[in-house]
Each structure stands twice: as structure tokens, then as C-alpha cells.
Amino acid sequence: MPDTGQGSTRDAVRWGLLLAGVAVSGYRLPGTFRNFQQWRASLLVDPSAADFYKTNFIVNAVGIAVILVVAVAAFYLMRPRASKQP
């Protein structure tokens, strides 16, 4: 018989937060990759543009890492508690 109590709501929120974190990270990933490519391409041509692309790349990469860490931490902290058996 399926559990329809508090655990199922908590599990839904837990998986929803993880899915949202992965979705947001996936949304930011193409722009981050594009900034990395443009940074490497403009290193010799225009150093000021290269610095701009490098800054954007670093900010996006750190943002992706923070989002994933928060999502995984929430997923881990909201896991069901183990019941103590005598």
C-alpha cells in the first residue's frame, strides 16, 4: 500500500528541488560554455574582451556550482529519517 502521508509530500518537494536545481544549472550551462569559448578565442585579439568573457565565465561557473550544491544539500537534508527498531 503506498504511503500517502507527510513522507510523500516531503519526497515530492525533495525531488522537485533537486530537479529545479538541475534545470537551472542546465539552463545556465550553454551560456557558460559560450563565454569560455569566447574567452579563449579573444585572448590574443582583444585582452579587455577576454577579461570580460573570463569574468562572465567564472561568475556563471560559480553560480552553477552553488545552485547544484544547494539542491543536493536540500535533497540530502530532506531525506526520510531512519526509524529506530527495537
matplotlib code that plots the C-alpha trace (Angstrom):
import matplotlib.pyplot as plt

x = [0.0, 1.5, 2.4, 0.2, 1.2, 3.8, 6.6, 5.1, 4.8, 8.3, 9.6, 7.8, 9.3, 12.7, 12.8, 11.2, 14.0, 16.7, 15.0, 14.7, 18.4, 19.4, 17.1, 18.5, 22.1, 21.3, 19.8, 23.0, 25.4, 25.3, 25.9, 28.8, 30.3, 29.9, 31.7, 34.5, 34.9, 34.8, 37.3, 39.8, 39.1, 39.7, 42.8, 45.3, 43.0, 41.4, 42.6, 39.9, 37.2, 38.9, 38.8, 35.1, 34.4, 36.6, 34.6, 31.3, 32.5, 33.7, 30.5, 28.4, 30.5, 30.4, 26.6, 26.1, 28.2, 26.4, 23.0, 23.9, 25.4, 22.3, 20.0, 22.0, 22.2, 18.4, 17.9, 20.2, 18.8, 15.2, 15.7, 13.4, 14.6, 15.5, 13.1, 14.6, 13.7, 14.0]
y = [0.0, 3.4, 5.9, 8.9, 10.8, 13.5, 11.4, 11.5, 15.3, 15.7, 13.3, 15.3, 18.6, 16.9, 15.7, 18.9, 21.0, 18.7, 18.8, 22.6, 22.9, 20.7, 22.6, 26.0, 24.7, 23.2, 26.5, 28.4, 25.8, 26.8, 30.4, 29.4, 27.2, 30.0, 32.5, 30.0, 29.7, 33.4, 34.0, 31.5, 32.9, 36.6, 36.1, 37.2, 39.5, 41.7, 41.3, 43.6, 41.5, 38.3, 39.7, 40.3, 36.8, 35.3, 37.2, 36.1, 32.5, 32.5, 34.0, 31.6, 28.6, 29.5, 30.2, 26.7, 25.1, 27.0, 26.0, 22.4, 22.3, 23.9, 21.5, 18.4, 19.6, 20.2, 16.7, 15.2, 17.1, 16.3, 12.6, 10.3, 9.7, 6.1, 4.6, 3.1, -0.6, -2.3]
z = [0.0, -1.0, 1.7, 1.4, 4.5, 5.2, 3.6, 0.1, 0.2, 1.6, -1.1, -3.8, -2.5, -2.2, -5.8, -7.1, -5.5, -7.0, -10.4, -10.2, -9.3, -12.2, -14.6, -13.6, -13.9, -17.3, -18.5, -17.5, -18.9, -22.7, -21.9, -19.6, -22.4, -24.9, -22.6, -22.2, -26.0, -26.5, -23.7, -25.3, -28.8, -27.8, -25.6, -28.3, -30.3, -27.6, -24.0, -22.5, -24.2, -23.0, -19.4, -19.8, -21.1, -18.4, -15.7, -17.1, -17.4, -13.8, -12.4, -14.3, -13.3, -9.6, -9.9, -11.4, -8.6, -5.9, -7.3, -7.5, -4.0, -2.5, -4.4, -3.4, 0.2, 0.3, -1.2, 1.4, 4.4, 3.4, 3.2, 5.3, 8.8, 9.6, 12.1, 15.2, 15.6, 19.0]

ax = plt.figure().add_subplot(projection="3d")
ax.plot(x, y, z, "-o")
ax.set_aspect("equal")
plt.show()
